[in-house]
Amino acid sequence: MTYKKHYSVLNKEVVDILNENCEQLDNINFADMTFGAGGHTFALAGKNENIKVYSVDQDPDALKNGRSHIEELGLTERVFLNDMNFEEFPDFIKENHPNLKFNGIVADLGVSSHHFDQGERGFSFRFDAPLDMRMDADNDELETAAYIVNNYSKEDLENIFFRYGEEKFSHRIVRSILEKREIAPIETTKQLEQLIINCYPKKLQFGKINPATKCFQALRIKVNKELDVLERVIPGLIDLLDINGRLAIITFHSLEDRIVKNLFKDAVQGEIPYELYSKKPIVPSHGELEENPRSRSAKLRVICKIKEKKSKNKYAHFSKIGENR
Ligand SMILES: C[S@@+](CC[C@H](N)C(=O)[O-])C[C@H]1O[C@@H](n2cnc3c(N)ncnc32)[C@H](O)[C@@H]1O
């Protein structure tokens, strides 16, 4: 298995923001909830030798590839890669390192380019493969996309496609799925792609964006319980921050962004003092978008733990990195 290349979205912004308050510190602890190809982890660890990074991924390919890279780079004493769903991370730290607090935590949500480019994982309709879509591919307790498509009720499928994919032809697509699966199960990416294309009006079938894109995104979110996990983990991650520590979360669609925005707002309004790094999310620069068009929907939000509540200026760095672009 070769791990496919992954462009590390908003990497410079994340590294700069998380390091901003750390220059005077002798021991710096960062965490990366979404190791992937290690772009953020290695950039953080590379800043200086006092930095330790506790990283997490649930994908067997990312873990295998990551462990060999960590060794090759001689970072085994400073970069620790854990096999888990990031939902488990706050409890893992509390149980195993009860005194550990973090100066910075990053989560770069969703799947990596590796998932899309590794045809047999079933994330992409560019390749014909079983409809799987589990990031944690060894976890037999997770329902695969094929299971969902072939077993969920009409209402549940419509809800998934409409809510997670904002697919306006959900009704038609689900009707067609129900008809097809009466005859034989829908088992592959190409079968589902073709079924969805056929449900689109002729003039929209061959546009710039493949009609199957939204339903595939919706199924992936459902299979990996992405929104539920995100909602559950954010309070726990915020709780792991040291004073002046920052949690940076990169999202790729409005459903994720709304969860981050609301939970950060709740934290700022709570008893413990936190502030937002900036009011608006930070977005990729023009340069990044030219290098990596897949960054176009990325939004970075950052929350900071502070010593005490400030009365007026709620935004720590309103016009600093990434604003006003
Ligand atoms: C967008 S990629 C991260 C890329 C990484 N930041 C880089 O620069 O290479 C997301 C990674 O997070 C992992 N992931 C997503 N959700 C996860 C979760 N709930 N728990 C653990 N890992 C997760 C995926 O398997 C994938 O490898």
The ligand as an SDF file (V2000), in Angstrom:
LIG
                    3D

 27 29  0  0  0  0  0  0  0  0999 V2000
   -8.3350   15.5210    5.9820 C   0  0  0  0  0  0  0  0  0  0  0  0
   -7.4070   14.1890    6.5420 S   0  0  0  0  0  0  0  0  0  0  0  0
   -6.1470   14.9230    7.4910 C   0  0  0  0  0  0  0  0  0  0  0  0
   -4.9200   15.2720    6.7290 C   0  0  0  0  0  0  0  0  0  0  0  0
   -3.7860   15.7640    7.5820 C   0  0  0  0  0  0  0  0  0  0  0  0
   -4.1290   16.9320    8.3300 N   0  0  0  0  0  0  0  0  0  0  0  0
   -2.5680   16.0220    6.7210 C   0  0  0  0  0  0  0  0  0  0  0  0
   -2.1090   17.1730    6.6640 O   0  0  0  0  0  0  0  0  0  0  0  0
   -2.0700   15.0850    6.1070 O   0  0  0  0  0  0  0  0  0  0  0  0
   -8.3840   13.5040    7.7820 C   0  0  0  0  0  0  0  0  0  0  0  0
   -7.7950   12.2820    8.4490 C   0  0  0  0  0  0  0  0  0  0  0  0
   -8.4490   12.1410    9.6860 O   0  0  0  0  0  0  0  0  0  0  0  0
   -8.8900   10.8500    9.8680 C   0  0  0  0  0  0  0  0  0  0  0  0
  -10.1350   10.9510   10.6210 N   0  0  0  0  0  0  0  0  0  0  0  0
  -11.2850   11.5480   10.2600 C   0  0  0  0  0  0  0  0  0  0  0  0
  -12.1980   11.4510   11.2230 N   0  0  0  0  0  0  0  0  0  0  0  0
  -11.5940   10.7890   12.2550 C   0  0  0  0  0  0  0  0  0  0  0  0
  -12.0250   10.3920   13.5470 C   0  0  0  0  0  0  0  0  0  0  0  0
  -13.2540   10.6220   13.9850 N   0  0  0  0  0  0  0  0  0  0  0  0
  -11.1190    9.7710   14.3450 N   0  0  0  0  0  0  0  0  0  0  0  0
   -9.8690    9.5110   13.9160 C   0  0  0  0  0  0  0  0  0  0  0  0
   -9.4150    9.8550   12.6950 N   0  0  0  0  0  0  0  0  0  0  0  0
  -10.2690   10.4910   11.8690 C   0  0  0  0  0  0  0  0  0  0  0  0
   -9.0840   10.2580    8.4920 C   0  0  0  0  0  0  0  0  0  0  0  0
   -8.8790    8.8720    8.5330 O   0  0  0  0  0  0  0  0  0  0  0  0
   -7.9930   10.9930    7.6920 C   0  0  0  0  0  0  0  0  0  0  0  0
   -6.8160   10.2520    7.6620 O   0  0  0  0  0  0  0  0  0  0  0  0
  1  2  1  0
  2  3  1  0
  2 10  1  0
  3  4  1  0
  4  5  1  0
  5  6  1  0
  5  7  1  0
  7  8  2  0
  7  9  1  0
 10 11  1  0
 11 12  1  0
 11 26  1  0
 12 13  1  0
 13 14  1  0
 13 24  1  0
 14 15  1  0
 14 23  1  0
 15 16  2  0
 16 17  1  0
 17 18  1  0
 17 23  2  0
 18 19  1  0
 18 20  2  0
 20 21  1  0
 21 22  2  0
 22 23  1  0
 24 25  1  0
 24 26  1  0
 26 27  1  0
M  CHG  2   2   1   9  -1
M  END
$$$$
